[in-house]
Amino acid sequence: MKKQKVSQMVYFLFSKFLLIAHMSAKLDEKDLLVKNAIAKRIKELRKSSGKKQNHFAIENLEKDKQALHRLESGRGASIYSINKFCKSIDISLKDFFDSPLF
């Protein structure tokens, strides 16, 4: 096999392994509560900006509406994406988590 094909196969198998590992990692009840609180907080802050998802996503996050929708529905939120969101609305991570939701 050519080196490129081997590399592609290794990448494919590794990505499938990561997907299976991720799917098998179940969130406990407390993790789900935090995940949902993060989603609610993002949506709350975005709505307080007065912008619709599409405009906010493009203007503030340089992403599409689907990316923001995933964050607002509790999917795809990492500390990095939360931090980017906070920077886009000029608040700190501390202010983001300083909410009755948490």
C-alpha positions in Angstrom: 0.0 0.0 0.0 1.1 3.5 -0.6 2.1 5.6 2.4 -0.8 8.1 1.8 -3.4 5.2 1.8 -2.0 3.8 5.0 -2.2 7.3 6.6 -5.8 7.7 5.5 -6.7 4.3 6.8 -5.1 5.0 10.2 -6.8 8.3 10.4 -10.2 6.7 9.5 -9.8 3.9 12.1 -8.6 6.4 14.8 -11.6 8.7 14.1 -14.0 5.8 14.4 -12.4 4.7 17.7 -12.8 8.2 19.1 -16.4 8.3 18.0 -17.2 5.0 19.7 -15.3 6.0 22.9 -17.2 9.3 23.0 -20.6 7.6 22.5 -19.8 5.1 25.3 -19.0 7.9 27.8 -22.4 8.5 29.4 -23.0 11.7 31.3 -24.2 11.4 34.9 -27.1 13.5 36.2 -24.9 16.3 37.5 -23.0 16.6 34.2 -26.3 16.8 32.3 -27.5 19.6 34.6 -24.3 21.6 33.9 -24.5 20.9 30.2 -28.1 22.2 30.1 -27.2 25.2 32.3 -24.4 26.2 29.9 -26.8 25.9 26.9 -29.5 28.0 28.7 -26.9 30.6 29.7 -25.6 31.0 26.1 -29.1 31.4 24.8 -30.0 33.8 27.5 -27.0 36.0 26.9 -27.4 35.9 23.1 -31.1 36.9 23.4 -30.2 39.8 25.7 -27.9 41.1 22.9 -31.1 41.5 20.8 -29.7 39.6 17.9 -31.2 36.5 16.2 -29.1 33.3 16.0 -28.0 33.8 12.4 -26.8 37.4 12.9 -25.2 36.7 16.2 -23.4 33.7 14.9 -22.0 35.4 11.9 -21.2 38.8 13.5 -19.9 37.6 16.9 -18.6 34.1 16.4 -17.7 34.0 12.8 -19.7 30.8 12.5 -22.9 29.7 11.0 -26.3 29.5 12.6 -26.0 25.7 13.1 -22.8 26.1 15.2 -24.6 28.5 17.6 -27.7 26.3 17.6 -25.5 23.4 18.8 -24.2 25.5 21.6 -27.6 26.7 22.6 -28.9 23.1 22.6 -26.1 21.8 24.8 -24.0 20.1 22.1 -20.5 21.0 21.2 -19.8 23.3 24.1 -16.2 23.3 25.3 -14.4 25.7 27.5 -12.8 27.1 24.4 -16.1 27.7 22.6 -17.6 29.2 25.8 -14.6 31.5 26.2 -14.9 32.6 22.5 -18.6 33.3 23.1 -17.8 35.3 26.2 -15.2 37.4 24.4 -17.7 38.1 21.6 -20.1 39.7 24.1 -17.3 41.2 26.2 -17.8 39.3 29.5 -15.5 37.1 31.5 -15.8 33.4 32.1 -16.4 34.3 35.7 -19.4 36.5 34.7 -20.7 33.7 32.4 -20.8 31.2 35.3 -22.0 33.8 37.9 -25.6 32.9 37.3 -28.3 31.2 39.3 -28.3 28.5 36.7 -25.0 27.2 38.2 
